[in-house]
Amino acid sequence: MKKSLLAMVAALSLGLGGGAQAADTVKIGLMAPLTGSWASEGQGMKKIVELLAEQQNAKGGVLGKPIEVIVEDDGGDPRTASLAAQRLTTKGVAAVVGTYGSSVTEASQAIYDEAGIPQIANGSTAIRLTEKGYQKFFRTAPRDDEQGRMAAQTIEKLGFKKVAILHDSTSYAKGLADEANALLKKKGVEVVFFDALTPKESDYTAILTKLKGANPDVVLFTGYYPEAGLLLKQKKGMNWNVPFIGGDATNNADLVKIAGKAAEGFYFLSPPQPQDLDTPDAKAFLADYQKKYNELPPSIWAVLAGDGFRVAVAGIEGAKSADGAKSAGYLHKDLKNFPGLSGSIAFDAKGDREGEVYRLYKVDADGNFVMQKK
């Protein structure tokens, strides 16, 4: 009996010790596509956030406590994302960074809002995400209406008169396609094709044949990089040389791996590539990243996840509290000209990032992404 009692006391004290130890960290969640079609983005997000947490902990963490990063894989799928979000809400996180993909982020928004947890998305540009009134939702990525304006301006500047628009029916791609379509028509540019493909297929020759039949001067594709790479490769196989312009979701090094030499001449819109970030902070961090992982981040979206982490830490520090309402309030009202890796960051009342971010890139003969002069 005494042994049983002692065992119970020992188990209880170990349990209390474990709980106390857990309370001695500030947990920040990361929701990212570690598997699936967008896995390279998710892996880049994880590497950046974990490195930033390591560096922040070397400086004393936040609120005098070390930061613990809690990672959940959303698989780049809305259904998986809702489960990942539910798991993170049970793990005591003070904020969540992520995710990549507007429809995936959208599946998690209400879950985090109901739990009172600030969410800072990094690769989700659909307009409607910040039109719902969630006061704890923020994003370090710009919005599709800004990208739509840039797309229309670029097409006009490059002198194209007849445009085909192809999307994939996701929240992001359809929203950007609609925005660009309306703006191009206002500018007097003829939209000769507007339709969607089905993501994750292996053969797009049928939709490419329809596109070719519309005889456009240029194709604006607003979907993601896996499909863009295949379209470029299969377009070249058809000996169809029409130029393609992609939205910011085509910005990933895997585009060139998929398309090969067919990627040459492809234009896309994006916030600046990691190698084009010019602040001292960004240059120093990217040098640290390259030293640790022997590579650069896969795209700017992983960097924007890093900015989401830095912003989450700034909110907790500024509010002097890990309480979600207090840190979100600080981000809305008091965070101004924050030195992000991708440039200055501030948020408007909706949680959108303020300021112009987009640039035009072109893929050269060696598969490099080259920023075009304004």
C-alpha positions in Angstrom: 0.0 0.0 0.0 2.8 2.4 0.9 4.6 1.5 -2.3 1.5 2.2 -4.3 1.0 5.5 -2.6 4.6 6.5 -3.1 4.3 5.6 -6.8 1.2 7.7 -7.1 2.9 10.7 -5.5 6.0 10.3 -7.7 3.8 10.1 -10.9 1.8 13.1 -9.8 5.0 15.1 -9.1 6.4 14.1 -12.5 3.2 15.2 -14.1 3.3 18.5 -12.3 6.9 19.0 -13.3 6.1 18.3 -16.9 3.3 20.8 -16.8 5.4 23.4 -15.2 8.1 22.8 -17.8 5.6 23.2 -20.6 4.4 26.5 -19.1 7.9 27.8 -19.2 7.8 28.1 -23.0 5.9 30.3 -25.4 4.4 28.1 -28.1 4.0 29.4 -31.6 2.3 27.1 -34.1 3.2 26.6 -37.7 0.7 25.2 -40.1 2.3 24.3 -43.5 2.0 21.8 -46.4 4.9 19.5 -45.4 3.5 16.8 -47.8 1.5 17.0 -51.0 2.0 19.1 -54.2 3.2 22.1 -52.3 5.6 20.2 -50.0 8.7 22.3 -51.1 6.9 25.4 -49.9 6.0 23.8 -46.5 9.5 22.5 -45.9 10.9 25.9 -46.6 8.5 27.5 -44.2 9.4 25.0 -41.5 13.2 25.6 -42.0 12.8 29.4 -41.8 10.6 29.4 -38.8 12.7 27.0 -36.8 15.9 28.9 -37.6 14.3 32.2 -36.6 13.0 30.6 -33.3 16.6 29.3 -32.7 18.0 32.8 -33.2 15.3 34.4 -31.1 15.9 31.9 -28.3 19.6 32.8 -28.4 18.6 36.4 -27.7 16.4 35.4 -24.7 13.2 34.2 -26.4 10.1 36.2 -25.7 8.7 37.4 -22.3 11.8 35.9 -20.8 10.8 32.4 -22.0 12.1 30.2 -24.8 10.0 29.8 -27.9 8.7 26.4 -28.8 7.6 25.9 -32.4 4.7 23.4 -32.8 4.4 22.2 -36.4 1.3 20.6 -38.0 1.1 19.4 -41.6 -2.0 20.6 -43.6 -1.0 18.7 -46.7 -2.1 21.6 -48.9 -5.6 20.4 -48.5 -8.6 22.3 -46.9 -9.9 19.1 -45.1 -6.5 18.3 -43.7 -6.0 21.9 -42.7 -9.1 22.0 -40.6 -7.9 19.0 -38.6 -4.4 20.5 -38.3 -5.9 23.7 -37.0 -8.0 21.9 -34.5 -4.9 20.0 -33.2 -3.0 23.3 -32.8 -5.8 24.9 -30.8 -5.4 22.1 -28.2 -1.6 22.6 -27.8 -1.5 26.0 -26.0 -0.1 28.0 -28.9 0.0 31.8 -28.5 -0.2 32.4 -32.3 -0.1 30.4 -35.5 1.9 31.1 -38.7 0.5 29.8 -42.0 -0.5 28.7 -44.3 0.3 28.5 -48.1 -2.8 28.4 -50.3 -5.9 30.6 -49.8 -8.5 27.8 -49.8 -6.3 26.0 -47.2 -6.0 29.0 -45.0 -9.8 29.7 -45.4 -10.6 26.2 -43.9 -8.7 27.1 -40.7 -9.7 30.8 -40.1 -12.9 30.2 -38.1 -11.2 27.6 -36.0 -8.4 29.9 -34.8 -10.7 32.8 -34.4 -13.1 30.9 -32.2 -10.1 29.7 -30.1 -8.9 33.3 -29.8 -5.6 32.6 -31.5 -4.0 35.1 -33.9 -3.2 33.6 -37.3 -0.6 35.2 -39.6 -0.9 33.7 -43.1 2.0 33.9 -45.5 1.0 32.6 -48.9 -2.8 33.4 -49.0 -3.7 36.3 -51.2 -7.5 35.8 -51.8 -9.3 39.1 -51.2 -12.2 37.5 -49.2 -9.9 36.2 -46.4 -9.8 39.6 -44.8 -13.4 40.6 -45.6 -14.9 38.4 -42.9 -14.2 40.6 -39.9 -11.8 38.2 -38.1 -9.9 40.5 -35.8 -7.1 38.0 -35.1 -6.4 37.2 -38.8 -3.4 38.8 -40.5 -1.2 38.2 -43.5 2.3 39.1 -44.6 1.4 38.4 -48.2 -0.3 41.1 -50.3 -3.9 40.8 -51.7 -5.1 39.6 -55.1 -6.6 43.0 -56.0 -3.1 44.5 -55.9 -1.8 41.5 -57.9 -4.7 41.9 -60.4 -3.8 45.6 -60.9 -0.2 44.6 -61.5 -1.2 41.8 -63.9 -3.4 44.2 -66.0 -0.6 46.9 -66.0 2.0 44.3 -67.1 -0.1 42.9 -69.9 -0.8 46.5 -71.1 2.8 47.5 -70.8 4.0 44.5 -72.8 1.6 45.4 -75.6 -0.6 42.3 -75.6 -4.0 42.9 -77.1 -5.8 39.5 -76.8 -5.5 37.7 -73.5 -6.5 34.1 -72.5 -7.1 33.7 -68.7 -6.8 30.2 -67.2 -7.4 29.4 -63.5 -8.0 26.3 -61.4 -11.2 27.2 -59.5 -9.4 27.5 -56.1 -10.2 30.6 -54.0 -6.9 32.2 -54.9 -6.7 31.4 -58.6 -10.4 32.2 -59.4 -10.3 35.4 -57.4 -7.2 36.6 -59.2 -8.6 35.6 -62.6 -11.8 37.5 -61.9 -9.9 40.6 -60.8 -7.6 40.6 -63.8 -10.5 39.9 -66.2 -12.5 42.9 -65.0 -9.5 45.2 -65.1 -8.3 44.1 -68.5 -11.8 44.7 -70.0 -11.8 48.2 -68.5 -8.5 48.9 -70.2 -10.0 47.7 -73.6 -7.9 44.5 -73.7 -9.8 41.7 -75.4 -10.2 38.6 -73.2 -10.6 35.8 -75.7 -10.7 32.8 -73.3 -11.7 32.4 -69.6 -11.9 28.9 -68.1 -10.4 26.5 -65.5 -8.3 23.4 -65.6 -8.4 20.6 -63.0 -5.4 20.6 -60.7 -3.1 17.6 -60.2 -3.7 16.1 -63.6 -0.8 14.8 -65.7 -2.0 15.8 -69.2 -3.2 19.3 -70.1 -3.0 19.0 -73.9 -6.9 19.2 -74.2 -7.1 22.6 -72.4 -4.0 23.8 -74.2 -5.6 22.9 -77.6 -8.7 25.0 -76.6 -6.4 27.8 -75.5 -4.5 27.7 -78.8 -7.8 27.8 -80.7 -8.7 31.1 -79.1 -5.5 32.6 -80.7 -4.4 34.8 -77.8 -1.3 37.0 -77.7 -0.6 35.9 -74.2 -2.0 33.5 -71.6 -2.4 34.6 -68.0 -2.4 31.5 -65.7 -3.5 32.3 -62.2 -3.0 28.8 -60.7 0.0 27.1 -58.9 3.5 26.1 -60.0 3.0 22.3 -60.4 0.4 22.9 -63.1 2.2 25.9 -64.6 5.3 23.7 -65.1 3.3 21.0 -66.9 1.5 23.6 -69.0 4.8 25.1 -70.2 6.4 21.7 -70.9 3.3 20.4 -72.8 2.9 23.7 -74.6 6.4 23.4 -76.0 5.7 19.8 -77.0 2.9 21.2 -79.1 5.2 23.7 -80.8 3.0 26.5 -79.5 5.2 29.5 -78.6 2.6 31.9 -77.1 4.0 33.6 -73.9 2.6 32.8 -70.5 2.4 35.1 -67.5 1.8 33.5 -64.1 0.5 34.8 -60.8 2.5 34.7 -57.6 1.7 31.0 -56.9 3.9 30.0 -59.8 6.9 31.4 -58.0 8.8 28.3 -56.9 12.0 26.7 -58.0 10.2 23.5 -58.8 8.5 25.2 -61.7 11.8 25.0 -63.6 12.4 21.4 -62.4 9.0 20.4 -63.9 9.1 22.5 -67.1 12.8 22.2 -67.9 13.9 24.4 -70.8 10.3 25.2 -71.5 10.3 27.6 -68.6 12.5 30.1 -70.4 10.6 33.3 -71.2 7.9 32.6 -68.6 6.8 35.8 -66.8 5.3 35.8 -63.3 4.3 38.4 -60.7 5.6 38.0 -57.1 6.9 39.8 -54.1 10.7 40.0 -54.4 12.6 36.8 -54.6 14.7 35.9 -51.6 17.9 36.8 -53.5 16.5 40.2 -54.3 15.7 41.2 -50.7 18.1 44.1 -50.0 17.8 45.0 -46.3 20.7 44.3 -44.0 18.4 42.1 -41.9 17.3 40.0 -44.8 20.8 39.6 -46.2 22.2 38.5 -42.8 19.4 36.0 -42.3 19.6 34.5 -45.8 23.4 34.0 -45.2 22.6 32.2 -42.0 19.9 30.1 -43.7 22.3 29.1 -46.5 25.0 28.2 -44.0 22.6 26.0 -42.0 20.7 24.3 -44.9 23.1 24.7 -47.8 20.5 26.3 -50.0 18.3 29.4 -50.3 14.6 29.3 -49.4 12.4 27.8 -52.2 10.5 31.1 -52.7 9.4 34.3 -51.1 6.5 32.5 -49.5 8.7 30.7 -47.0 10.3 34.1 -46.2 6.9 35.6 -45.6 6.3 32.7 -43.1 9.4 33.9 -41.4 8.0 37.4 -41.3 4.8 35.9 -39.9 6.9 34.4 -37.1 8.7 37.7 -36.4 5.4 39.6 -36.4 3.9 37.0 -33.9 6.9 37.5 -31.6 6.6 41.3 -32.0 2.9 41.2 -31.0 3.6 39.1 -27.9 6.5 41.4 -26.9 4.6 44.6 -27.6 1.5 43.4 -25.7 3.7 42.0 -22.9 1.4 39.0 -23.0 0.8 35.8 -24.9 -2.9 36.4 -24.7 -4.3 36.3 -28.3 -6.6 39.3 -27.9 -3.9 41.5 -26.5 -1.2 40.6 -29.0 -3.6 40.9 -31.9 -4.6 44.3 -30.6 -1.0 45.4 -30.6 -0.5 44.2 -34.2 -3.5 46.2 -35.3 -2.9 49.5 -33.5 0.8 49.7 -32.6 2.9 47.8 -35.1 4.2 50.4 -37.6 7.2 50.1 -40.0 8.2 46.8 -38.5 11.5 45.6 -40.2 10.4 42.4 -41.9 12.7 40.3 -44.0 10.6 41.2 -47.0 10.5 44.9 -46.1 8.5 47.2 -43.8 5.4 45.7 -42.3 2.2 47.2 -40.9 -1.4 46.0 -41.0 -4.6 47.8 -41.7 -7.8 47.4 -39.8 -8.7 44.2 -41.7 -5.3 42.6 -41.1 -4.0 43.2 -44.6 -0.4 44.2 -45.2 0.0 47.8 -46.2 2.1 49.0 -49.1 3.0 47.9 -52.6 4.9 44.6 -52.8 4.7 43.0 -56.3 7.4 42.8 -58.9 7.6 41.3 -62.4 10.0 38.3 -63.0 11.1 36.5 -66.1 12.8 33.0 -66.3 16.0 33.2 -68.2 17.7 30.4 -70.3 19.4 29.0 -67.2 16.2 28.8 -65.2 17.0 31.8 -63.1 14.2 34.1 -61.9 15.3 37.6 -63.0 13.5 40.7 -61.6 12.5 43.0 -64.4 13.1 46.8 -64.2 10.0 48.9 -63.6 
